[in-house]
Amino acid sequence: MRLEKLSLLNFKNITECRIVPSAGINCIVGSNGAGKTNVVDAIHFLSMSKSALSMTDGQSVRHGEPFFMLSGDYTTDGDMGVTVTCGFEKGKGKSLKFCGKEYERLADHIGVVPIVMVSPSDGVLVSEAADERRRWLNAFLSQLDHSYLDATMRYNRLLAERNTLLKQGEMLLPELLDVIDERIAEQGERVAAARRDVLERLAPIAERLYGEIAAEGESVCLSYRSELNDTPFLEILRANRQKDLVMGYTTSGIHRDDVTMLIGGYPLRKFGSQGQQKSFLLALKLAQYKLLHERLGERPLLLLDDLFDKLDEQRLQKLIRLTSNEEFGQVFITDCNRERIISILKESGKEFRLFSVADGEVTQEEV
C-alpha cells in the first residue's frame, strides 16, 4: 500500500496542507511542538479511524474551528487506486468514506489500509499494566481479522451485562447467568484462540529481528498468558461464580489476560536494560509489520515517530537498513534534527523525500 497524496484541513495545529510522498522513505522534520507528529497521526487516523494519541476526535480539531477533514489517495500493491476520507464536525460526529462510499460501521475499515506505528509511547507495552498490551494486541488483530474485532466487541458487551447481573446479588436468577455464561464463553474462546495463534506466529519473527537489531546473545520470548490456555472458559466461569457474586464483577476471562515478554528467560520489564527493551519493542513492531504483510497481501505503511532521540547510533543504522528494503515499502519518519536525519539517510544510500513543518504549515524541501 502506498500513500500517493495526503490532504489535511483544520487537523490539530495544521490549517491546511497537501503533500505528495515518495513511494519509499519520507522524512518529516521540525522543532518540538511544530506539528510533525500531527502529520503521521493524520495518516494513522485514515487507517484506524482514530488518533494514535490519547485524544478524542474533538480534540483533533484545530482550535477555533468547527471541523477537520482528512483525505488520502492510495495505490494498493495490486496497482489499484483508492481514496479514503475522514471528517469530523463538532455536534455531528465522524464520517469515514472509502472511494466515496460511507461506512455504516467504522470497524469495517480497519485493515483496509494496514499500518504499523512505532513511537516512544510504545514503552508502555513493557512498563505498564496488562491492559496496554491487550490494547496493542486488539488493535493488531483487528487489522488482520474483522471477525476478531466483532468477537471482542461482543465479549465486552456481554461482560458489561454479566457484571450488571452479578451486582444483583440474591435477586439474581441463576438461569440468566447460565445463559450469559455460555454466550460470553463462546466469544472469549474465539478471542483467546486468535491471540494465542498470532503470538505463536509473531514470536519467532520478533526473536530473529531482535538478534539483528540488538546484536546481543540474549534470547527473547513472547507468549500469551491466559487461564484459557489450560481450562475451558465456561468451566472457569462456573468454578468462579460464587467469588464473582461476592466481588460483584467477573474475576476471570480474556479481559485479564496478558502478553509475556522475556529476555534470557526473565521478565523483560525487570531484567531488560533500556537498550534491550527498546530493541525488543522495535523487533516486536517490525514483526507485526511482516505478519500483516504476509496475511493481508499488502505492505502496511510504516510510521516511525520521534525515535531518533531515543535510540543510539548503532540501533538507528540497523533500523534504517532493515526498513529501507523493498519488503517494508513506504516509510514515514519524523525527527526534530534535520541535519541528523539527512546525514543518516544519505549514508544509507537510500532515496528519500523531505518535508518540514513550521507554524502549522508543511512544505517539501529539496535535499
C-alpha positions in Angstrom: 0.0 0.0 0.0 1.4 3.4 -0.9 0.1 6.8 0.1 0.2 9.0 -3.1 -1.3 12.2 -1.7 -2.3 13.4 1.8 -4.6 16.4 2.5 -5.3 17.9 5.9 -7.7 20.7 6.8 -8.0 22.0 10.4 -6.3 19.0 11.8 -4.8 19.8 15.2 -2.3 22.7 14.6 -2.3 22.4 10.8 -4.6 24.8 9.0 -4.3 23.2 5.6 -1.7 21.1 3.7 -1.3 18.8 0.7 1.8 16.6 0.4 2.9 14.1 -2.2 5.1 11.5 -0.5 7.7 9.3 -2.0 6.9 5.6 -2.5 10.0 4.9 -0.3 11.3 6.9 2.7 9.7 10.2 3.7 11.2 12.4 6.4 9.1 15.0 8.3 11.3 17.4 10.3 10.5 20.3 12.6 11.1 21.6 16.1 9.4 20.0 19.0 5.7 21.1 19.0 5.8 22.2 15.4 3.3 19.5 14.4 5.3 16.8 12.6 3.7 14.1 14.7 0.3 15.5 13.7 1.1 14.7 10.1 1.8 11.0 10.8 -1.1 10.9 13.2 -3.3 12.0 10.3 -2.0 9.0 8.3 -2.8 6.8 11.3 -6.3 8.3 11.5 -7.1 7.4 7.9 -6.1 3.8 8.6 -7.6 3.2 12.1 -10.3 5.9 12.1 -8.8 7.4 15.3 -5.8 9.2 16.6 -2.7 7.2 17.7 -2.5 9.5 20.7 -4.8 9.7 23.7 -7.1 12.3 22.1 -10.8 12.4 21.3 -12.0 13.3 17.8 -13.0 16.8 19.1 -9.5 17.4 20.5 -8.1 16.8 17.0 -9.9 19.8 15.5 -7.8 22.9 15.1 -8.5 25.4 17.9 -11.3 27.8 16.9 -12.6 25.7 14.0 -15.7 23.5 13.9 -14.4 20.6 11.9 -11.4 18.7 10.4 -11.1 16.9 7.2 -8.5 14.3 6.1 -8.0 12.7 2.7 -5.6 10.1 1.4 -5.1 8.8 -2.2 -3.5 5.3 -2.2 -2.3 2.7 -4.6 -2.6 -0.9 -3.5 0.2 -3.4 -4.1 -2.0 -4.6 -6.9 -1.9 -1.1 -8.5 -5.5 -0.2 -7.8 -6.1 3.4 -6.8 -8.3 4.1 -3.8 -9.3 7.1 -1.8 -10.1 7.4 2.0 -11.6 10.5 3.5 -12.4 11.1 7.2 -14.2 14.1 8.6 -15.3 15.2 12.0 -17.7 18.1 12.8 -18.5 19.2 16.3 -22.0 18.3 17.2 -22.4 16.0 14.3 -19.7 13.3 14.7 -17.4 11.5 12.4 -17.7 10.2 8.8 -15.4 7.8 7.1 -15.6 7.1 3.3 -13.8 4.6 1.1 -13.9 5.6 -2.6 -16.8 8.0 -1.9 -18.9 5.4 -0.1 -19.5 6.0 3.6 -19.0 3.1 6.0 -22.0 2.1 8.1 -19.6 0.8 10.7 -16.2 2.4 11.2 -14.9 -1.1 12.3 -15.3 -2.3 8.7 -12.4 -0.1 7.6 -9.8 -1.5 10.0 -7.2 -3.4 8.0 -8.2 -2.0 4.6 -5.2 0.4 4.7 -2.8 -1.5 7.0 -0.5 0.4 9.2 2.2 0.0 11.8 3.3 2.9 14.0 6.5 2.9 16.2 6.8 5.7 18.7 8.3 6.4 22.2 4.9 5.7 23.7 5.4 2.0 22.9 7.4 1.8 26.1 4.1 1.3 28.0 4.0 -2.2 26.4 6.9 -3.1 28.7 6.5 -0.8 31.6 2.7 -0.5 32.2 -0.1 -2.8 33.2 -1.5 -5.7 31.1 -4.3 -3.6 29.6 -1.8 -1.7 27.5 -0.6 -5.0 26.0 -4.1 -6.2 25.4 -5.0 -2.9 23.7 -2.0 -3.3 21.4 -2.9 -6.9 20.6 -6.5 -6.0 19.9 -5.5 -3.2 17.5 -3.1 -5.5 15.7 -5.5 -8.4 15.4 -8.4 -6.1 14.3 -6.4 -5.3 11.2 -5.8 -8.9 10.5 -9.3 -10.2 11.0 -12.7 -8.4 11.2 -14.3 -11.4 12.9 -11.8 -10.9 15.8 -12.9 -7.3 16.2 -16.6 -8.4 16.2 -15.9 -11.1 18.8 -14.1 -8.7 21.0 -16.9 -6.1 20.9 -19.5 -8.8 21.6 -17.4 -10.1 24.5 -17.2 -6.6 26.0 -20.9 -6.1 25.7 -21.6 -9.5 27.4 -19.0 -8.7 30.1 -20.8 -5.5 30.9 -24.2 -7.4 31.1 -22.7 -10.1 33.3 -21.2 -7.6 35.7 -24.6 -5.9 36.0 -26.2 -9.2 36.8 -23.6 -10.1 39.4 -24.4 -6.9 41.3 -28.0 -8.0 41.8 -26.7 -10.5 44.5 -29.6 -12.5 46.0 -32.0 -11.1 43.5 -30.2 -12.7 40.6 -31.8 -15.6 38.7 -29.2 -18.3 38.2 -30.8 -19.2 34.9 -30.0 -15.8 33.4 -26.3 -16.1 34.4 -26.2 -19.6 32.9 -27.3 -18.2 29.5 -24.9 -15.3 29.5 -22.0 -17.5 30.7 -22.5 -19.8 27.6 -22.5 -16.8 25.3 -19.5 -15.0 26.9 -17.5 -18.2 27.0 -18.1 -18.7 23.2 -16.8 -15.3 22.4 -14.0 -15.4 24.9 -12.7 -18.7 23.5 -12.6 -17.2 20.0 -10.6 -14.2 21.1 -8.2 -16.3 23.2 -7.6 -18.7 20.3 -6.8 -15.8 17.9 -4.5 -14.1 20.4 -2.7 -17.4 21.1 -2.3 -18.1 17.4 -1.0 -14.7 16.4 1.6 -14.6 19.2 2.9 -18.1 18.3 3.4 -16.8 14.7 4.8 -13.4 15.9 7.3 -14.8 18.4 9.9 -16.4 16.1 9.9 -13.4 13.8 10.4 -11.0 16.7 13.2 -13.1 18.1 15.1 -13.1 14.8 14.6 -9.4 14.3 15.8 -8.7 17.9 19.0 -10.5 17.1 19.5 -8.3 14.1 18.8 -5.1 15.9 20.5 -5.7 19.2 23.4 -8.0 18.1 23.3 -9.4 21.6 23.3 -13.1 22.7 20.2 -13.0 24.9 17.2 -14.9 23.6 13.8 -13.2 23.8 10.4 -14.8 24.2 6.8 -13.7 23.5 3.8 -15.7 24.6 0.1 -15.4 25.6 -0.7 -15.8 29.3 -4.3 -16.9 29.9 -6.3 -19.2 32.2 -8.0 -20.3 29.0 -4.7 -21.9 27.8 -5.3 -24.8 30.2 -9.1 -24.8 31.1 -12.3 -24.1 29.0 -13.7 -20.7 29.8 -17.2 -21.9 30.7 -15.6 -24.2 33.3 -13.7 -21.3 34.7 -16.8 -19.1 34.9 -18.8 -21.8 36.7 -15.9 -22.5 39.1 -15.6 -18.8 40.0 -19.3 -17.9 40.1 -19.6 -17.7 43.9 -16.4 -15.5 44.1 -17.8 -13.3 41.2 -21.1 -12.8 43.1 -19.2 -11.7 46.2 -17.0 -9.4 44.3 -19.8 -8.1 42.0 -17.8 -8.4 38.8 -16.2 -11.1 36.6 -12.8 -12.0 38.1 -11.6 -14.2 35.2 -11.6 -14.0 31.4 -9.8 -12.6 28.4 -10.1 -9.1 29.8 -7.5 -10.1 32.4 -5.1 -11.9 30.1 -1.6 -10.7 29.3 1.4 -10.9 26.9 4.5 -12.3 28.5 7.8 -10.7 27.4 11.0 -12.4 28.5 14.7 -11.9 27.9 17.1 -14.7 28.7 14.2 -16.4 30.4 13.4 -13.5 32.8 10.8 -10.7 32.6 11.9 -8.0 30.2 10.3 -5.3 32.4 12.5 -6.2 35.4 15.7 -7.6 33.9 16.0 -5.9 30.5 18.2 -2.8 30.2 16.7 0.3 28.5 18.6 -0.6 25.3 17.3 -4.2 25.4 13.7 -3.0 25.9 13.9 -0.6 23.0 15.4 -3.3 20.8 12.6 -5.7 21.8 9.9 -3.2 21.0 11.4 -2.4 17.6 11.6 -6.1 16.8 8.0 -6.6 18.0 6.6 -3.8 15.8 8.6 -4.9 12.7 7.5 -8.5 13.3 3.9 -7.1 13.4 4.6 -5.4 10.1 5.8 -8.7 8.5 2.9 -10.7 9.7 0.4 -8.1 8.4 2.1 -8.1 5.0 2.0 -11.9 4.9 -1.6 -12.3 6.0 -3.2 -9.3 4.1 -1.0 -9.4 1.0 -0.5 -5.6 1.3 2.6 -3.9 2.7 1.5 -1.7 5.6 2.5 1.9 5.9 5.3 2.2 8.4 5.3 5.2 10.7 8.5 5.9 12.8 7.6 8.8 15.0 10.3 10.7 17.0 12.6 7.7 17.6 15.9 9.2 16.7 16.4 10.9 20.1 15.6 7.6 21.8 18.0 5.2 20.0 21.8 5.0 19.9 23.6 5.4 16.5 24.1 1.6 16.1 20.4 0.8 16.5 19.5 3.7 14.2 21.6 2.4 11.4 20.3 -1.1 11.8 16.7 0.2 11.9 17.2 2.2 8.7 18.9 -0.7 7.0 16.0 -3.1 7.9 13.2 -0.7 6.9 14.7 0.7 3.7 14.5 -2.5 1.7 11.6 -3.3 -0.7 9.9 -5.6 1.8 8.9 -2.6 4.0 7.6 -0.4 1.3 6.6 3.2 2.2 8.1 4.6 5.4 7.4 7.9 7.2 10.0 9.2 9.7 9.7 12.2 12.0 12.7 13.9 13.6 13.5 17.2 15.2 17.1 17.3 14.0 17.1 18.0 10.2 20.8 17.6 9.7 21.0 14.3 11.6 18.2 12.5 9.7 19.6 13.7 6.3 23.0 12.5 7.2 21.8 9.1 8.3 19.7 8.6 5.2 22.4 9.8 2.8 24.8 7.4 4.4 22.4 4.6 3.9 22.3 5.4 0.1 18.5 5.3 0.0 16.4 7.9 -1.8 14.1 9.9 0.3 11.8 12.9 0.3 12.0 15.6 2.9 9.1 17.7 4.4 9.4 20.4 7.0 6.8 21.5 9.5 6.7 25.0 11.0 3.9 27.2 12.3 1.2 24.7 11.2 2.5 24.6 7.6 4.1 21.7 5.8 6.4 22.2 2.9 8.6 19.9 0.7 12.3 20.7 0.7 15.0 20.0 -1.8 17.8 17.7 -0.5 
